[in-house]
Amino acid sequence: MSSYLITGASKGIGFEFVRQLATDTTNTVLAVVRNPDSLNISKFASSHPNVHLIKGDVMDPKSLLEAASAAAAITGGKLDVLIHNSNAVDMATMPYTPSQFPFDVQATRDMFEPSLNTAIYGGLWTTNAFLPLIEKGVQKKIVHISSGMADLDLIKKSGLSYAVAYSVSKAGMNVQVAKYATELAPKNIKVLALSPGWVDTWEGEMPSEVAQANQFMLEQFRAEDPSLQGQIRPEESVRKSLEVIEGLDSEKSGSFMSHNGNRVDWF
Ligand SMILES: NC(=O)c1ccc[n+]([C@@H]2O[C@H](COP(=O)([O-])OP(=O)(O)OC[C@H]3O[C@@H](n4cnc5c(N)ncnc54)[C@H](OP(=O)(O)O)[C@@H]3O)[C@@H](O)[C@H]2O)c1
């Protein structure tokens, strides 16, 4: 009988966390979304009494404080596990390598902004908004969804010179997680940066340029894992991630690991 709160629950991995956690009807699952009318999640919540939709935008601190009040009203002021999953990127400049960034202050900020806003500032505001509930929870776990793209060995081995703002932001997230873990250890609160693997969360038909980019990445990732076949499904990613979260203890707190529970198998 545990309570979970997931940000960015409208689709992809966030939605899958909600779906799998809701199958245990003793769980209370709080799905934080920017738009509670989003079709999939609102339909799902309406047929699962243990799922509660809460409006919240991780880029907006006020909305997170309101979301925390709404969550407290549902759970009686406590929360066992917080999963900060929301993410945004500037897709147009994802292919840029560092030397391609322009000598233009505003343009450069614009390229970093969505990633920094969700991973770093959003990570702080989300964690701080729900911390009073986590302190009263039983499990006392906070998970930030990171990415293997922030692993230095994987970057070097696979030649991942692009996705600069995304990877830098997730690397910053990993450091922020270690800072939280250090601060919150005396309260027995465990904090983890967790990469969910390489996951197919594309909705609808995949445009050919996205399929081509995926094929390119697959070939790069094979430098790390020659047996890699492609992306995994959200079902597998979340099932394994939940096992890692289940095993999160004070010894592992502050670390960065994959859905496979280590810092080697990123796929
Ligand atoms: N898919 C992968 O291969 C992969 C690999 C490594 C790491 N990850 C990480 O796993 C997480 C989930 O990935 P995904 O592929 O499921 O992503 P996704 O399909 O793009 O979904 C992102 C989610 O974040 C939400 N979001 C965006 N901006 C938000 C904001 N300001 N406030 C609240 N929610 C916001 C989106 O909600 P809206 O519907 O409101 O836009 C959406 O629910 C991300 O942190 C991502 O970096 C994914």
The ligand as an SDF file (V2000), in Angstrom:
LIG
                    3D

 48 52  0  0  0  0  0  0  0  0999 V2000
   12.7900    7.4700  -24.5650 N   0  0  0  0  0  0  0  0  0  0  0  0
   14.0770    7.2280  -24.3560 C   0  0  0  0  0  0  0  0  0  0  0  0
   14.7540    6.4990  -25.1150 O   0  0  0  0  0  0  0  0  0  0  0  0
   14.7750    7.8330  -23.1740 C   0  0  0  0  0  0  0  0  0  0  0  0
   16.1210    7.5260  -22.9720 C   0  0  0  0  0  0  0  0  0  0  0  0
   16.7830    8.0510  -21.8740 C   0  0  0  0  0  0  0  0  0  0  0  0
   16.0960    8.8770  -20.9990 C   0  0  0  0  0  0  0  0  0  0  0  0
   14.7840    9.1680  -21.2220 N   0  0  0  0  0  0  0  0  0  0  0  0
   14.1070   10.0430  -20.2530 C   0  0  0  0  0  0  0  0  0  0  0  0
   12.9120    9.4200  -19.8270 O   0  0  0  0  0  0  0  0  0  0  0  0
   11.9230   10.4100  -19.5360 C   0  0  0  0  0  0  0  0  0  0  0  0
   10.6620   10.1160  -20.3260 C   0  0  0  0  0  0  0  0  0  0  0  0
   11.0010   10.0220  -21.6920 O   0  0  0  0  0  0  0  0  0  0  0  0
    9.9000    9.8080  -22.8120 P   0  0  0  0  0  0  0  0  0  0  0  0
   10.6060    9.2380  -23.9890 O   0  0  0  0  0  0  0  0  0  0  0  0
    8.7230    9.0890  -22.2410 O   0  0  0  0  0  0  0  0  0  0  0  0
    9.5230   11.3310  -23.1280 O   0  0  0  0  0  0  0  0  0  0  0  0
    8.2640   11.9490  -23.8920 P   0  0  0  0  0  0  0  0  0  0  0  0
    7.4710   10.8910  -24.5910 O   0  0  0  0  0  0  0  0  0  0  0  0
    8.8080   13.0790  -24.6980 O   0  0  0  0  0  0  0  0  0  0  0  0
    7.4000   12.5170  -22.7010 O   0  0  0  0  0  0  0  0  0  0  0  0
    7.8950   13.5980  -21.9670 C   0  0  0  0  0  0  0  0  0  0  0  0
    6.8830   13.9330  -20.8970 C   0  0  0  0  0  0  0  0  0  0  0  0
    7.3380   15.1050  -20.2310 O   0  0  0  0  0  0  0  0  0  0  0  0
    6.2220   15.9960  -20.1550 C   0  0  0  0  0  0  0  0  0  0  0  0
    6.6670   17.3590  -20.0420 N   0  0  0  0  0  0  0  0  0  0  0  0
    7.3530   18.1050  -20.9150 C   0  0  0  0  0  0  0  0  0  0  0  0
    7.5330   19.3320  -20.4230 N   0  0  0  0  0  0  0  0  0  0  0  0
    6.9010   19.3520  -19.2230 C   0  0  0  0  0  0  0  0  0  0  0  0
    6.7130   20.3240  -18.2280 C   0  0  0  0  0  0  0  0  0  0  0  0
    7.2020   21.5530  -18.3700 N   0  0  0  0  0  0  0  0  0  0  0  0
    6.0270   20.0040  -17.0940 N   0  0  0  0  0  0  0  0  0  0  0  0
    5.5270   18.7700  -16.9460 C   0  0  0  0  0  0  0  0  0  0  0  0
    5.6690   17.7810  -17.8530 N   0  0  0  0  0  0  0  0  0  0  0  0
    6.3510   18.0950  -18.9710 C   0  0  0  0  0  0  0  0  0  0  0  0
    5.4080   15.7420  -21.3930 C   0  0  0  0  0  0  0  0  0  0  0  0
    4.0970   16.1850  -21.1690 O   0  0  0  0  0  0  0  0  0  0  0  0
    3.2160   16.9840  -22.2360 P   0  0  0  0  0  0  0  0  0  0  0  0
    2.3150   15.9400  -22.8420 O   0  0  0  0  0  0  0  0  0  0  0  0
    2.4950   17.9600  -21.4120 O   0  0  0  0  0  0  0  0  0  0  0  0
    4.1550   17.6210  -23.2300 O   0  0  0  0  0  0  0  0  0  0  0  0
    5.5020   14.2130  -21.4700 C   0  0  0  0  0  0  0  0  0  0  0  0
    4.5400   13.6220  -20.6380 O   0  0  0  0  0  0  0  0  0  0  0  0
   12.5670   11.7470  -19.8800 C   0  0  0  0  0  0  0  0  0  0  0  0
   13.1130   12.3330  -18.7340 O   0  0  0  0  0  0  0  0  0  0  0  0
   13.6710   11.3610  -20.8510 C   0  0  0  0  0  0  0  0  0  0  0  0
   14.7450   12.2920  -20.8780 O   0  0  0  0  0  0  0  0  0  0  0  0
   14.1090    8.6680  -22.2910 C   0  0  0  0  0  0  0  0  0  0  0  0
  1  2  1  0
  2  3  2  0
  2  4  1  0
  4  5  1  0
  4 48  2  0
  5  6  2  0
  6  7  1  0
  7  8  2  0
  8  9  1  0
  8 48  1  0
  9 10  1  0
  9 46  1  0
 10 11  1  0
 11 12  1  0
 11 44  1  0
 12 13  1  0
 13 14  1  0
 14 15  2  0
 14 16  1  0
 14 17  1  0
 17 18  1  0
 18 19  2  0
 18 20  1  0
 18 21  1  0
 21 22  1  0
 22 23  1  0
 23 24  1  0
 23 42  1  0
 24 25  1  0
 25 26  1  0
 25 36  1  0
 26 27  1  0
 26 35  1  0
 27 28  2  0
 28 29  1  0
 29 30  1  0
 29 35  2  0
 30 31  1  0
 30 32  2  0
 32 33  1  0
 33 34  2  0
 34 35  1  0
 36 37  1  0
 36 42  1  0
 37 38  1  0
 38 39  2  0
 38 40  1  0
 38 41  1  0
 42 43  1  0
 44 45  1  0
 44 46  1  0
 46 47  1  0
M  CHG  2   8   1  16  -1
M  END
$$$$
